[in-house]
Amino acid sequence: MISLRNVQATDLEQLLLIENEGFPIEEAATKEAFVERIQLISDTFIVAEKEGKILGYINGPIINQPYITDDLFEKIKENPKRGGYQSILGLAVSKQARNQGIAKILIDQMEDIAKENQREGITLTCKQELVSFYEKSKFVNHGMSESQHGGVCWYNMIKLRETMD
């Protein structure tokens, strides 16, 4: 049985292993970024686990605009209680747990949190090969992002609150 919970400081090492499995070094969040996210946005940093082992996670701060900017990968603030856009800076599933629907479970949980806190919608950036994955979850492709994160091409994906089930 997969359970979902908010991140804890003791999760750091497992999270870093999953992050580095899922992203090349230029794109992966640093240990310092994870520490900051755990401290500041644990309310929007969700971990999926089974029998004490972390299978995946999703995280991101609340932002005031519909698109993610590169500065968010460096510095974030605590989340406001209501409003704004729920960003997703990281979504990763461990290699052993892939193709089991865990990413979808995590996205659905983030949607529930976004609706509960009256967010305008959810925003993320992804590489071209993941656009169709997010479109299956009713995200809309808003075209290429201005992000230069990791030196690759990203696409803005948005799901507005009114389109959430």
Residue, then its C-alpha position, 0 to 999 in steps of 0.5 A: m500500500i502506497s501512502l502519501r505524507n509531507v516531507q520530513a528532514t530525515d527524508l533528505e538522503q533518500l530524496l537526493l538518491i531519487e533526484n539524481e536517478g531522475f535528473p542529470i547533474e545540470e538539472a538536479a536540485t542540490k542538497e541545499a535546495f532540498v534542505e531549503r524546500i524541506q524547511l520552507i515548503s513542507d506543506t507542498f512537498i509530498v512523499a510517496e512511500k511504501e513500507g518506509k521506503i520513499l518511492g517518489y516525491i513532488n514539490g514546489p512553492i506557491i508563486n504569483q505568476p503562471y510560469i516558473t522562472d529560473d530564480l525559483f531553483e535558487k531561492i524560494k519563500e514560504n507558501p502563502k495560505r491562499g491564492g497564487y499558482q502551485s508550481i512543481l519544481g520537482l517530480a521524481v520516482s525511483k527507478q525501481a518504482r516507475n511505471q506503477g502510476i506513482a507520478k499520477i498519484l503525486i500529481d493528483q495529491m498536489e491538485d487536491i492541495a491546490k484546490e483546498n488552498q484556492r490556488e489559481g492552478i498548477t504550473l510546471t516546466c518539462k522537456q518535450e518528451l514529457v509534454s504528452f504525459y502531462e497532457k494526459s493529466k489535463f495540463v495545457n502546453h503553453g509553449m516553450s519556457e524562457s527557462q534556461h535551467g540545466g541548459v535545456c529546452w523546457y515547455n510551460m505546462i499549466k492546469l487551471r483550477e477550473t479544469m481540475d476534477 
